């Protein structure tokens, strides 16, 4: 992989001479589309994959945003193999794999109120958006240091993955 250009909004890179573009949570049109997609999630929709219902998914999606903001309450140990594989997957033009294992600390298995979790997720998304220019984020507890661009890509890919899980 060779990075061609990067900014807070996107990364262009090549793999085997093919050009790819990565979306970023920190790109305003991308952020607005994510918030619009959030509003379209149906609480009664059966997920296209996975075990979570819509309210559990909303709860689960809050964890990576809280981590980016340094407000998570999760303790995890770094793992160099997972770090290497995850960063490679993050830059892949392919979406995250369906039914990928979720670390126990990030699982949302309780029953949650859909409207409340949706509102909380929207608030966390807004807080991260307003903090988008923060250049001094602490390292991710498992994957280590991320650049601003990497944080933006990670948030977009994760939210996109789960919104597609519920058909939006």
C-alpha positions in Angstrom: 0.0 0.0 0.0 1.3 3.4 -1.0 -0.4 6.5 0.4 -0.8 9.1 -2.4 -2.5 11.9 -0.5 -4.0 12.4 2.9 -5.9 15.0 4.6 -8.3 15.1 7.6 -11.1 14.2 5.2 -9.7 11.4 3.2 -6.9 9.2 2.2 -6.0 8.2 -1.4 -3.8 5.3 -1.7 -2.7 2.5 -4.1 -2.5 -1.2 -3.8 -1.0 -3.0 -6.8 -1.3 0.3 -8.8 -5.1 0.6 -8.2 -6.2 3.9 -6.7 -8.5 3.8 -3.6 -10.2 6.5 -1.7 -11.2 6.1 2.0 -14.1 8.1 3.5 -13.7 9.8 6.8 -16.0 10.7 9.6 -14.3 14.0 9.7 -15.4 14.9 6.1 -18.5 17.1 6.6 -20.7 15.6 3.8 -19.8 12.1 5.0 -20.6 13.0 8.6 -23.9 14.5 7.6 -24.8 11.4 5.5 -24.0 9.2 8.6 -26.3 11.3 10.8 -29.0 11.0 8.2 -28.6 7.3 7.9 -28.8 7.0 11.7 -32.2 8.7 11.6 -33.5 6.0 9.1 -32.7 3.0 11.2 -35.9 1.1 12.0 -36.0 -0.3 15.6 -38.0 -3.3 14.4 -35.8 -4.3 11.5 -34.1 -7.7 11.7 -30.4 -7.2 11.1 -29.0 -8.6 7.8 -26.3 -10.3 9.8 -25.2 -10.6 13.4 -27.0 -11.1 16.7 -27.6 -7.5 17.9 -30.9 -5.8 17.6 -31.0 -2.1 16.6 -30.9 -0.8 20.1 -27.9 -3.0 21.0 -26.1 -1.9 17.8 -26.7 1.8 18.8 -25.1 1.1 22.2 -22.2 -0.9 20.6 -21.4 2.0 18.2 -20.9 4.4 21.0 -17.8 2.5 22.3 -15.4 3.4 19.5 -16.5 7.0 19.5 -16.0 7.2 23.3 -12.5 5.7 22.8 -11.6 8.3 20.2 -12.7 11.0 22.7 -10.8 9.4 25.5 -14.0 8.9 27.5 -14.2 5.1 27.3 -14.4 2.9 30.4 -13.0 -0.2 28.7 -9.8 -1.8 29.7 -8.0 -3.9 27.0 -4.5 -5.0 26.5 -2.5 -4.2 23.3 -1.9 -7.1 21.0 0.6 -6.6 18.2 -0.9 -9.3 15.9 -4.4 -7.9 16.3 -3.0 -4.4 15.8 -1.2 -5.4 12.5 -4.3 -7.2 11.1 -6.7 -4.5 12.2 -4.7 -1.6 10.6 -4.5 -3.6 7.4 -8.2 -4.2 7.4 -8.9 -0.6 8.2 -7.1 0.5 5.0 -8.7 -2.2 2.9 -11.2 -0.8 0.3 -13.5 -3.6 1.4 -16.1 -3.0 4.2 -15.6 -4.7 7.5 -16.5 -8.4 7.3 -20.0 -9.5 8.4 -20.1 -11.5 11.6 -16.6 -10.5 12.6 -15.9 -11.3 16.3 -16.5 -8.4 18.7 -14.3 -8.2 21.8 -16.3 -8.9 24.9 -15.7 -5.4 26.2 -17.5 -3.9 23.2 -20.4 -6.3 23.1 -23.9 -5.0 23.8 -26.0 -7.9 24.9 -28.4 -6.3 27.4 -31.8 -4.9 26.5 -31.7 -1.2 25.7 -34.2 1.5 24.8 -33.9 2.2 21.1 -34.9 5.9 21.2 -32.5 6.6 24.1 -29.6 4.7 22.5 -30.2 6.4 19.2 -30.1 9.8 20.9 -26.9 9.0 22.8 -25.2 7.7 19.6 -26.2 10.9 17.8 -24.8 13.0 20.7 -21.5 11.1 20.8 -21.2 11.5 17.0 -21.8 15.3 17.4 -19.2 15.5 20.2 -16.6 13.7 18.0 -17.4 16.0 15.1 -16.9 19.1 17.2 -13.6 17.5 18.5 -12.5 16.6 14.9 -9.4 18.9 14.9 -8.0 17.4 18.1 -4.4 16.4 17.2 -3.6 15.0 20.7 -5.8 11.9 21.1 -4.5 9.3 23.4 -3.5 6.0 21.7 -6.2 3.4 21.1 -6.0 0.9 24.0 -5.5 -2.0 21.6 -4.3 -0.7 18.3 -1.9 2.0 19.5 -1.4 5.5 18.0 -3.7 6.6 15.2 -3.3 9.7 13.1 -6.2 12.0 12.8 -6.9 10.5 9.3 -6.9 7.0 10.8 -9.4 8.0 13.5 -11.7 9.4 10.9 -11.5 6.3 8.7 -12.1 4.0 11.6 -15.2 5.8 12.8 -16.6 6.0 9.3 -15.9 2.3 8.5 -17.4 1.1 11.8 -20.6 3.2 11.6 -21.0 2.3 7.9 -20.6 -1.4 8.8 -23.4 -1.3 11.4 -25.7 1.0 9.5 -25.5 -1.4 6.5 -26.2 -4.2 9.0 -29.6 -2.6 9.4 -30.2 -1.8 5.8 -29.3 1.9 5.7 
